[in-house]
């Protein structure tokens, strides 16, 4: 076994030289190509976990038995790392000072990325440590620099004929590499000016070594070489504007980025992120909107007032009849886009295609692109802003169908419609057009962003937007109408809106006409779910004015597809069909929660189609148990803090003998859970911090339960939820305490005290890195003690387990009162560092299980349980066709799986593009296609629902799709 471990150790050390070489390459390339680590919570958490694992592992003595001294490598790395950072920071300060005095070129004023400095210093430190682990810091006595020239590549080749022979004698090759390839640069006497500015190597000789080493340390020379290369490259780059890769100017870089071969789509919004600035802005905007605007100021009233400023302009701003004279009309409906870039672009790409070829019952069905696109609100998530509108809404649509060549993104349309050149009336324009209504997310800033980007711009991609206000009426061919209503945050239309639509019904809508009501919220489902009533003005308009002429209501807000049709019965039917399709790009919502809906306006409705199906929807909810932490790793930050607060007052657990000394497994379990119960009682009777945290969490958990349930049920669910979290936190606390107690009893911890790593390194530093000239003391004096202090406290950061164990032993022996305030802070901080890592997977598992139980068993938390999954799949939109007979054909098209990888569409790239040709006239209008052709939405789109609404009859069901369908 000893021989096996020795050979394994030699081979591991030899092959890790490749890691050293890789580090060299990364070091050389990093400053040249401008690679930097982007600061993010993900990177922070990875480095944090790596840090505490190293801090725990290096205390284990088993590594010493394998010939690996973690203390030496770790302390050497930290020492070189701090030295490199201080040296490079000093260099950059001097360099910027010379630039400020005008002694260096103008391009030197660009400040370096601080993370790049830290990154390069880490690579230098790793390289030096790898070299030390293989070659040590040995000084080669008896060889001068001139003599060492004989020990070069040629003499090396003379000893062995082939590289294969060298690989066989790996240890000899390693020694030759250390003595020849990476040998020290010489002795200090060869460089008199450097004699007081270097660290020396330790002597390597047989027997006792007379005197002290005069050889410069190979570790020091390697470090100095890397630092010199960094400085040389930096000076050349910043002084002359030249670097090895010739960095592009900002303008050229941005131009190159626009022509990149892959789209830069944003990911789905992380709704459970505790570190997302967008979510904090959303909450703030919502509070402001609800507190200041709802009931006090309404942008819809402002729109009505501004329309009345211009005599006769009111109806012209809201009513559009330019499509009414067509023989037939194709138009599309979608809602709730602007979340993930992949899903939003997948839907936009389908909408932009000149036609979609679909297979249906052994026949090919061709559906041409809609002349009109209706979008039912929630254009960007999580909050309306210039960034979210441009990146999450406009960007995918512009990739799918490019705007005209003369379009300027910053142009403000003050006199809409701004028709293309050569077109004098809106009815003459035959390209695709778009009309939109705002959703609740668009209202979070008082509709400011919607007015700026929709009502005062003329193009969303290649779709022309003649719309001037946030609501409108469209007269379509064959006596069909579309009323686009703006519900604001009231879930209802205002008085001015009601007046406009009611007068329109009286004056223009005929008795035999058919009206489609488009709203953002589906009142019929939400009112049933919440046991409430909303949209009173909308109901008044439908029941008392339209009087049965509302053939169809369409809405979004719920990110799924469901269609209900009225069951024939006696009495008038106010609304014949109810259609929800919010699958335009946002995360998926469940359908099985709404499976029992059946009543609206006193009539019975039957679910004809649901996408995804009820069974699939219930199955998808299981992902909260399996994938919650993977999808919402940012939730760890808050969850770990909450768990620590719950058990803060229970640290430390000093009386653990009854658990560790019990002989039977059942006895261990009884003692373990008895201790958990005792800790719970202690929290209730004696704790302050943990009890307050527990009460706050309980109040929050009860308030988190949807208000549709009775108060008693909400209280029970909240108590059970908090109990699960508290039990998990107490168990984790006790497991951590048992682990510490076990290590202490086996003398793995609490053996050396505070700053043990720094004290050990001080004891061996003089031996392995001689400093006869006192360079370290001079550096300490020049830095006013900053240098040794930085090394001391950075090394102490890896003594966290030792600090925790020593302090715990003192508390158990002398009581918590024996600690100073600073000592208590250090102890609880060290406990938190490890407890946070242990608790984060558990808090996600418990919370995900809670969401799964609620959504599948209690049918509550439909929004919270599916927003956590951030599902980009199951996207759809609805295509309508008013045929020559005046009937409305309805096709709902869906894509089950959204591609994650895109590439430049070769057909789009090679297609001849005329300078003034509109993108909607191209055969291939979309820039990107799926990297895997079989996964492209154009190839995977399918029909999930299809039916016809007769204008003269109530309804005719013509197909059946999946489990339910028309």
N, C-alpha and C positions, 0 to 999 in steps of 0.2 A: 504493500500500500504506500509506503514511504517513497519507493522508487517511482510508482505511478504518479503520485502527486508532484514529485520533483520534475518528471518529464512533462507533465501537464503544465506545470508552472513555467517551465522554460519555453515551451511552445507558445503558451498564451502571451508571455512577455515578448517573444520574438515577433509573433504576428501582430501584436499591438503596435509594432513600429509603423505598420501601415496606417494606423490611426494617427500616429505622429505626422507622417508624411501628408495625410489628408488634411490635418490641421494646418500644416505649412501652406498647402495650396489655398486653403480657405482664408488664411491670414493674408496671403499675397493678393488674392482676388478681391477680398472684401472691400478694402479702401478704394480700390481702383474702380470697381463697378458700382460703388455706392450702395452696397447691400446693407440694410439696416433691419433690426428686429422691430416690428411694429408693436408698440406698447398695447397690450390688451389683457383682459382678465384671464383669457385662456392661457397665454404665455406665463403670466404671473402665477397662476395656480400650478402649472407644471413645474416651474422652477421652485415654487414653495414646497411642493410635495417631495421633489428630489432633495431639497435641502434637509428637511426633517428626517428623511429616510437615511441619508448619509450620516446625519448627526446621531441617529440611533444605531446604525450598523457599525460605525467605526469603534464603538465601545465593546463590540463582541470580541472576545479573545480568540475565537476559533480562527480568525484570519491570520493571527500571528503564527498559529500552528502550521499554516500553509505557506509561510514565508512571505506574507503580504503585510506590510506595516502601514495601515491606513493613516495612522497619525502623522507619519513623516510626509507622505504624499499630500495629505490634506493641509497640513501646516505650511509646507513649502509652496503649495499652490496659492494659499491666501497671502503669504508674504510677498511672493512675486506679483500677485495681482494688485495689491495695494501699492507696491512700489511703482508698477507700470502706470497705474492711474495717476498717481501724484506727479510722476515725471512728465507724462503726456499733457496733463492739465497745466503744469508749469510751462511747458513748451508752447501750448496754444495761447496762453496769456501773453507770453513774450512776443509771439508772432503777431497777435492782434495789436499789441502795443506798437510794434514796428509799422504795421499797416496804418494805424491811427496817425503816426508821425509822418506818413507819406513816403516811407522808405521801401515800400513793397507795392507791387502792382495792384490795380483796382480789384481784380477778381479774388484777392486774398481776403476781402472783407466778408465773404460768405462764412458764416460760423459753422463749425463741424457739428455733426449729429452726436450728441452726448452718448447715445446708445451705441453708435459705431465705435467710439473710444472704449466703452466697457466691453463690447464684443471683441475687439482686437486684443485688449488686455487679457481677456479670458483665454483666447487662442494662444497667445504667447505663454501664458502660465501653464496651460495644458501641455504644450510642446516641451517646455523646460522640465516639467514633472515626468513626462514619459521618458525623456532622455536620462533623467536622474535615476529612474527606476531600472533602466537597462545598463547604464554606464557609470552611475555614481558621479562623485565630484573629485575623482582621483587626479592627482598631479603626477605626471610621468617624469620621474627623476632620471637624470643622465642623458636626456635628449634635448638638444637645442633646436630652435626652429629650423636651422640649416640641416641638422641631422635628420629631422623628421621628414624632409623632402624625399629621403630614400624610401620611407614607408608610405609610398603613394600608390596610385592605381596600378602602376606597372609591376612593382614588387609584389603587390597583392595577387596579380595574375600569374606570377612565376611560381607561386607555391601550389596553386591548383590549376588544372588545365581547363576545367569546365565549371559552369555555374551549378550544374547538377551535383558535382562533388562538394561544392560549398554548401549546398542545401543539406547534404547528408551530414556534414560537420557544422551543424548550426551554431553551436556554442562558440566554436573557433571563429566562425564568420562574424558573430556578434561582437566578440572581443576585437577583431580586426576593424570592424566598423567603428567601434568606440575609440580605438587608438589611432586610426588613420583618417577616416572620413570626417569625424567630428572632434578631432584632437584640439586641445587648447591652442590659442594663438601664440603662446610663448610665455616667457617669464617677465616679471615686472621690471627686471633690470634691462630688458631689451627696449622697454618703453618708459623711460624715466618720468615723463610727464604724467603717465597714468598710474604710477606706483602707489599714489595715495588715493586713487579713485576707483580701485578695483577690489573685488573679493577674491581670495586666494583659494586654491584647491587643497584638499586634504592629501597627505602623503600616502603613497601606495608603494610599499617596499617589503621585502622579506625581513622579518625580525624588527628590531627597533630602528626608527628613522631619526638620524641625527639632525638637529636644527629644525627649522620650520620651512614650510613650502614657499618657494619663490615663484611658483607657477600660477598664472591667472586661472581662475576657476573656469572650467568648460561651461558650466551652467551660466556663469556671468557673461562669458563671451558670446554664448548663444543668445542670451537675453539682449545684450547690447547690439548684436547684429540685427535682430528683428526690430528693435526700437530705432536703430539707424535707418533701416529700410523704410519704416513707416514715415519718419521725419523727412527723408529724402524725397519720397513720393509726394508727400503733402506740400513740401516747399516748391517742388517743380510744378505741381498741378495748380497751386494757388498763386504762384508768382508769374507764371507764363500763360496760364489758361490751358496748359497741355497736360494730359494724363495718358496712361496706357490705353484707355478705351475712348479717348476723345469725347467727353461728355457733351451731349447735345444741349443747345440752348432750350429754354423753357418753351418757346413757341414751337420749335421743331419737335420737341418731345411730345407736346400735346397733340400736334398734327399726326405724329406717328401713332400715338395711342388711339386716336379716332379710327385709324386704319388697321387696328389690330385684328388678328385672325380669330379672336374669340370675344364675345360680348361680355361686358363688365356688369353683369346683373347683380342686384342686391339679393341677399338671402331673405327668407321669410322672417317676419318681425318676431323677435323673441319676447313674447308677452310676459314671461316669468323671469325676465332679467332684472336683477336688483341693481344693475350697473348701467342701464340704458338711459342715456340722456333724453332720447325721444319719448320714452314712456313717462318720464317726469314732466316733460313739456306737455304731453297729452293730458295728464292729470291736472296740471296747472290751467291749461286752456279750458278744460271741461269745467273746473270749479269757477273760473272767471265767467264763462258763458252762462252757466246755470245761475250764478249769483247776481251778475250784473245785467245780463241781456234778457233772460227768459222773463217775460212779463213786464219788462221795462223798455227794451229797445229791440226792434225786430227789423232786420235788413229787408224783409219783404215789404214792410210798410215804406221804407225808404225808396225801394224800387218803384212802388206805386206812386209815391209823391213825385219822384223825378220824371216819371212818364207824363204826369199831368202838367209839367212845366211847359212842354211843347204841345200845343193844341192839336188834337187829333192824332197824336203819336202813340197813345196808349194801346189801342188795339193792334196797331202795326208792329209794336214791339213784342207782342205776345201771341199773335195769331198768324199762322203760315198756311197758305193754301196753294203753294206753287207745285205741289205734287198731285193735286186733285184731278188733273185732266189726263193722267196717264191711263192707258188701257189696263195695265196690271202693275203690281209693285211688289218687289221683294224687299224686306227689311228685317233687321236683326235686333235682338234684345239681349243685353248682358248687364250684370251688376256686380259690385263688390270686387273691383280689380285693384291694382296698385299695391299688392303685398309682395310676394316673391317675384323676382324678375323672370324666372323660368316659367312659372305658371301663367303669369300675365302675358308673356310673349307667346306662349303656346296658343292661348285663345285668340290673341290679336293676329297671329299668323293665319289661323283658320278664317277669321273674319276678312282678311285681306285678299285671300285667294280669289281669282276671277270666277272660279267655280269649284265645287267639291264633288268628287265622284264617289258615291257610296253604293255598296252592294246591299240589296234588300230583297229577300225572298227570291234568290237566283236571278235577280235583275239588277241592272246598274241604274242608279238614280243620280241625275245631275242637278245640283242646286247652285244657281248662280249667286254671285256676291250681292249682298243687299245694297240697294240704292240709298238706304237710310239705316243708320245705326242709332239705337236708343240705349243709353246707359243709365241704369237705375240707381246711381249714387255710390257713395264711399269710393272715391276715386283714388285715394292714397291712404295708407296706414303708416303709423298709428295716429298721426296728427296732420292736419293740413299745414303745409309750409312750402316754400319755394323748392327746397331740396326734395321733399317727398313727392311733390307733384311732378317735378322734372325727372327724377330718377326712377320712381316707381310707377308713374302713369304715362307720361309723355315718351320716355325713352323706349319702352317696349313697343308702343304703337308706331313710333317713328322708324324703328327697325323693321316692323311688319309692313308698313306702307309709308314710304318717304314723302315728306311734304314737298311742295313745288320748289324748283331751284331758286326762285326769287324770295322764298320765305325767309324771314329774319326772326330768330327766336325771341329777340328783345323788343320786337315791334308791338306797339299797343294800338289796337283797333278802336278808334273813337267814333267811327261812322259805319257800323255794320249794317248789312253785309258788304264786306270788301271783296267784290267779285274779281275773278281773274281777268286779265286784259282781254278785250274783245267780247266780253259777256256783259250785257246791259241789264238783264233782269235775272232774278234768282231762278225762275222756271227754265231759263235757257241752259243753266249749268247741269250737265248730265253725269257728273262724278259723284262718288259717295259722299253723303253728308252725315252729320252727327248732331244729335240733340241729347242733352244731359239734364238730370235733376240732381241736386245735392242730397247726400245722406247725412246721418248723424255725425259721422267723423268729419265731414266737410264743414259742419257747423261749429266745430269746437273753437274756431277762432272768430266766430261771428260772421262767417261766410266771406271773409276778406280774401282768402286765397282763391276760392272758387270764382269770385267776381273778377279777380285780376287775371286768372289763367283761362277761364272759360268764357265769361261774358265780354272780355276785352281782348281776346285773341281769336284768330280766324281759322286756325288749323290745329288739329290733333293728329299728328302724322299726316297721312294723305286724305283724311276726312275733313271736309269743309264744315265750319261751324258758323251758321248765320245767327245763332241764338244770341239774344241780348239780355234776357232776364233768367232767373232761376226756375221759372215755370213757364209753360207754353201750351198752346193748342195747335195740333196739326190736322188739317183736313186732307184725308187720303182718298184715293180713287174708290169708286163704287160705294159711296156713302159711308165710308169708314172714317173714324176719328180716333185720335190719340190725345188724351188729356194728361200732360205731365205735371204732377202736383208736387209742390215743395212743402214737406211736413215739418221742416225745421227740427228743433228739439222738443216740440210740443206734441209730436205725433199727430198733427192735424194741420189743416190749412187755415190761414188767417182770414179775416173778414174781407179784405180787398181781393184776395184770391177767389174766395167764394162768390163775391159779386161778379167778377169777370167771367167765371165759368157758368154761373147761373144765367147771366144775360146772354152768353154765347149759346147756351142750350135753348133759350127762348127764341132767339132771333135767327139762328143759323142751322141748328141741328134739326133735321126733319124727323117726323114721327116714325119713319121706317129706317132711320139711320142706325148704325151700330157704333158703339163707343168702347174704346179700350182705355181703362183707367190705369195709369202707371204711377205707382208710389214707391218710396224706398222701403217702407216697412209693410210686411204682410199682416194687416190688422187681424185677419181671421185666425191665423195661427197664434200670434202673440197674445191676443186677448183671451183665447182659449187656454193657453199655457199659464198665463199669469192670473187667470180668473178676474179679468178687469174689462174695462170698456174704454176705447180710445177712438179718436178720429170722428168725433160727433159731427163736425161740419162736412166731412167727406161722406158720412152716412146720410146726412140730410140732402146732399147734392145727388146721391145715387137713388135714394128712396123717393124723394119728393119732386125731383126735377127730371132725372133721366127716365124713371118709371119703366124699368125693364129693358131699356136700350143699352145698358151696360152688358155687353156680351162676354167681356173678359177683363179680369183684373190681373195685372202683372206687377211683381215686386221682387226686391232682392233682400238684403239685410241678413237673411238666413242663407248660409253658404252651402246650399244643397239644391236639388231640384225636386219639387213635388207639384203635382197637378191634381186638383179635385174638380169634379163636375157635379152639378146639381142633380139629385135623383128626382125623376118626374113625379109630380104630385099636384094636388089641387091648389089653386091660388096662384097669384103672380110670382114670377121668378125675377128677382131684382138683379142678380148677377149669375150668369150661366156657368162660367168657368173661373177657377182660381188657380193661378200659376205663380210659383215661386222659383226663381232661378238666380241664385247669388253665387254661382260657380265661376265667376269671371277671373279669378286669380287669387282670392284670399284663401285662408286656411279652411278646411272642410268643417261643416257642421253635421251633427247626426240627423237621421230621419226617423229612427225608431221611437224617439221621444215624442214625436207628433203623430204617431200611428193611430191614436184613438180620436183624433179630431173628426167631427162629423156635422156640426151645427153652425150655421151662419145666417144671420138675418131671418131666423125662424125656419129655415129650410135645411134639409138633410143633404149632405154632400158625401160623395164616395171618392176615395183615393184611387185614381186611375194609373198613376205612375209615381215612382220614387227612385231617386238616384243619389247616392247608392241605395241598394235595397235595404229593407229593414234588418235582415239577417247580417248583411255585410256591415251595416252601420254598428250593430251591436258587437260584432267581432272586432272592428277597428278600435273600439273603446278599450279593449284589453291592452292596447299599447301604453296606457297610462301606468300599468304595473311594470311593463318590460322596458319601456323606452323613455320614461319621463325624465330621468337624469341625463340620458344621452341627448335629448332634445333641448333640455333646459338646464345645462350645467351652470349657468349663471345663478340659478336659484340656490346653489350651494352656499354662496356668500352669506345670504340672509339666514338660511336654514341652520348652518353651523353656529351662528351667533345666538339664535334662539335656543338651540339645545344647550349651549354652554350657560346661558342665563338661567335656564330651568334647573341646572344642577350645580350652579356656582357655589351655593352655600354648603354643599355636601362634601366638598373636597377639604382635607383628605379623609379617607376611611382608614383609621388606624387599627381597628380591631377586626382583623381578617383571619385570625388563627383558626376559628371554627370552620372556615371554608377550606383552608389549605391543608388542615390536619385531618379532615374527615377521610375515612378509609373507603367508603362505598360511594358509587356514583349517585345513587338516590340521595345519600346524605349530603353530597356536594350540592345537588340541586335544591334540597330543602334549605340548606344554610344560605345558599346564594339568594334565593327569592325572599327568604326571611330578612336578609340584609337590605334587599331592594325595598321591601315594605317599611323597614325601619327608616331608611333614607327618606321615603315619601312622608312618613309621619313627622320626621324632623323638619322637612320643608314646610309643612303646615303649621307646626307648633313653634319653631324657633327661628326659621329663616326670615329674612327681610327681602333681600334681592331676588331670590328664587321665587318667593311667594308673590311678590309684586309682578314679576315676569309671568308667572303662571296665571294670575288673574287677568292681566292684559291680554294674554294669548287666548284665554277662555272667552273674553268679551269679543275679541276679533273673530274667533271661530264661530261663535253663535251668530254674529252679524254677517259672516260670510255665507251662511246657509240662505238660500233663496227665500224671499218673503212670501212665496206662494204657499209654503207650508205653515201649519199652525204654530203658535209660539212654543207650545209644549214640545212638539216634534223638533223644532229648531234647537231648543235647549238640549234635548237628548242627543241629537246628532252632534252638536258642538261639544258637549261634555265627552262623548265617546271619542271624538276626533282628538281632543286635547289629551285625553287619557292615554291614547295610543302613542302620541308623541312623548308624553312624560315618561311612560314606561320604557320606551326605547332609549330615551336619554339617560335614565337611571341605570339601565342595564349596561350601556356603554361606559358610563362613569365607573361602575363597579369593575367591569372588565379591565379598564385602564389601571385602576388601583391595584387589582390583583396582579397584573403584569409588572407593575413597578415593585410591588412587595416581593414578588418572586425573584426579580433581578437583584434586589437588595439582599435577600437572604442567600443568594448564590454568589454574592460579592461581585456582581457584574456592574453595579452602580453604587453610588454613595461611598466611594473608596478614596477619591482624590480631592474633592471639594471644588470650589469655584475656580474658573480660569485654568483648569487642569491642562488643556491642550496648549495654551500659551506658555505656561510654566514648563511643561515638558519640552516644548520647542526651544525655549531659552537655554535649557540644560544641554541640548544636543547641537545647538546651532554653532557654538564656538568650535566644537570638535569637528564637525563636518564642513563648516564654511569659515575657515580662519579669517580673522580681520586684524592683523598685527598693526595696521596703520590707524585704527580707530575710525573707520569710515562711518560705521553705524552711529557712534556717539556724535559725530559731527552732523549727520543728517538729523538726528533727534534734536540737537541744539538749534539747527537752522529752521526746522519746522515747528519750533516751540512745543515739542512733545506730541505733535499731531500724528506723526508717522507711527511711533510705537503704540500710541493709543488706538489708532485705527486698526492696526494688526491685532492688538489685544482684544478689542471688543468684537472684531469680526471673527476671530477664532472662538471667542466665548459663545458666539451664536451657535457653534456646533457642539457646545457643552450643554445644550438645553436638557437632555435626559439626566445628565449629572446634576445640574442645578435643581431640577425638579425633584430628584431623589434625595439630595442632601437637605433641601429645604423641608421636604416632607418628613424626613427623619427628625429634624429639629422640632417641627410642629408636634409630631406625635410624642416626642420626649418632653418638651417644655411648654407646649400649648401655643395656640395662635397668637397669644398676647406677647410672646417672646420675639415676634417678628416686628421689625420697623415697618413704616409705611412703604418705603421703597422696596424692602424685602418682600412684602406681601404682593406688591405690584409685579415684581419679577417672578414670583412663584405662580400666581394666577395667569400671568401672560405665558409662561412656559407650559402650563397645563393646557391652556387654550390652544396653543400651536398644534398639539397632538390631538386633543379631543375634537377639534374642528375637522381634521382629516377623517377621523373615525366616524364622525356623525353625519357627514355630508351624504354618503350613499344611503344611509338609513332614513334620513329625513325625506329624501326624494322617494324612497320606496314606500314609506308610510303615507305621504301625501298623494302619491300616484295611486295607491290602493284605495284611498278615500275617494278620489275622483271616480275611479272605476266602479266602486260600489254605488256611489250616488247616481251615476249616469245610467247604469244598467239595471239597478234594482229599484231606485227611487225616482228615476227620470227627472233629476234636477241637476243643476250645474252643466247644462248642455254647452254653454259658451266656454266656461272655464275648463271643462274636461277635454274639449277638442282644440281649443286654442293652444293648449300645452303640447299637442302632438305636432302642430305646424305642418299639416299634411298638404303637400302641393299637388297631389294627384286628384282624380275625380273632378275634372273641370269640364264645363259645358256652357253652351249658349243656345238660344232659341231663334230659329229662322222662320219668318212668316212670309206667306205669299198670298196676296189678294189677286185671285185669278179673274179672268174675263167675265165669269158668271157672278162675281161679287162675293164668292165664298172665301173664307180665310183658312188657308192650309197652314198647319203648325208642325214644325219639325224641330225637335230638340236633339242637338248633336253633342256628343261627349267624347272625352279622351280619358281613358282609365289611368294611364300612367304618363306623367309629364317628363320629358327628357331633362337630364341634368347637364349634359354636355352638348355644346353647339359648335358648328363650324361654318365658315363662309360657304354659302350656297353656290356651287360652281355654275349652275344654270343662271343664277342672278348675276354672277360676275362676268360671264361671257356674253350675256344678252346685250345687244346694241342699245345704247341709251342716247337718245337725241337730247340736245341741250334743253329744249323747251317741252319735252314729252312728259306728260303727267304720269306719275308712278302707277295710277290705277289702270292705265292702258297697257302696262307691261304684262307679259305672260307669267313672269316670275317676279312678283313685286317685293318679296321678303328677303332680307339680307342674309339671315341665318337659317340653317336647317340643322336637324339633329345629327350628331356625329355618327350615330348608328342609323342608317336609313330606314330600317324596319321599325324604329321607335319614333320616327317623325310624326307629329300630329296629323299631317296631311294623309299619312298612310294608315294611322290607327283610329281615326275618327269614326264614330259609328252613331246610328240613330237609336236613341233610347226611348223616344216617345214620338208619336205621330198621330194627328187627328185633324178633322175638318170641322169648322164652325160655319154652318149654313146661315146666310143672312136672313133667310125667310123661315128657317126652322130653328128649333132650340139647339140641337146638336146631333151629330151623327158620328158614331165611333167606328173606325174603319180598320184599326190594327190592334194587335196585342203584343206587348214587348216585355220580355223578362218575366219577373214574378208578378208584377202588376203593370198595367199600361192601358192606353186607350185602344 
